[in-house]
Amino acid sequence: MVDTDVYCIDVLTQVSAATRALQSFALELLTEHMAGCVVDAARAGDEQAQDKVQEAADAIARLVRS
């Protein structure tokens, strides 16, 4: 769009839409990860459980900051 000299506001609108779509996808992926990997690790009850919970918490923190 920039190469074809599209109006800047139209480019920004598309960037915003793409950002929202990626955030939505990231939240869905995180939900699936927590429902699968984190729950499975918690059920196993080993040290991997705490690692998976921390990993998910770190991912949530990154999403919140973005």
C-alpha positions in Angstrom: 0.0 0.0 0.0 2.8 2.4 0.8 4.6 1.5 -2.5 1.4 2.3 -4.4 1.0 5.7 -2.6 -2.2 4.8 -0.8 -3.5 7.5 1.5 -1.7 7.3 4.9 -4.9 7.1 7.0 -6.0 4.1 4.9 -2.7 2.4 5.5 -3.0 3.1 9.3 -6.6 1.7 9.3 -5.3 -1.5 7.7 -2.4 -1.8 10.2 -4.9 -1.3 13.0 -7.2 -4.1 11.6 -4.3 -6.5 11.2 -3.1 -5.7 14.7 -6.5 -6.5 16.2 -6.7 -9.7 14.1 -3.3 -10.9 15.4 -4.3 -10.0 19.0 -7.5 -12.0 18.6 -5.5 -15.0 17.2 -3.0 -14.7 20.0 -5.7 -14.8 22.7 -7.3 -17.9 21.1 -4.0 -19.6 20.8 -3.2 -18.8 24.5 -6.6 -20.2 25.5 -5.9 -23.4 23.6 -2.5 -23.7 25.2 -3.9 -23.2 28.7 -6.7 -25.7 28.1 -4.2 -28.3 26.8 -0.6 -28.0 27.8 -1.1 -26.1 31.1 -4.0 -28.3 32.3 -2.1 -31.5 31.4 1.0 -30.3 33.2 -1.1 -29.3 36.3 -2.7 -32.8 36.3 0.7 -34.4 36.2 1.7 -32.4 39.2 5.4 -32.4 38.5 7.8 -29.5 38.3 6.8 -29.0 34.7 3.4 -27.8 36.0 4.9 -24.6 37.5 7.0 -24.0 34.4 3.9 -24.2 32.2 1.9 -21.8 34.5 4.8 -19.4 34.5 5.2 -19.6 30.8 1.5 -18.8 30.3 1.7 -15.9 32.8 4.7 -14.5 30.8 2.8 -14.8 27.6 -0.2 -13.0 29.1 2.1 -10.2 30.3 3.5 -9.8 26.9 0.1 -9.6 25.4 -1.0 -7.0 27.9 2.0 -4.8 27.2 1.5 -4.9 23.4 
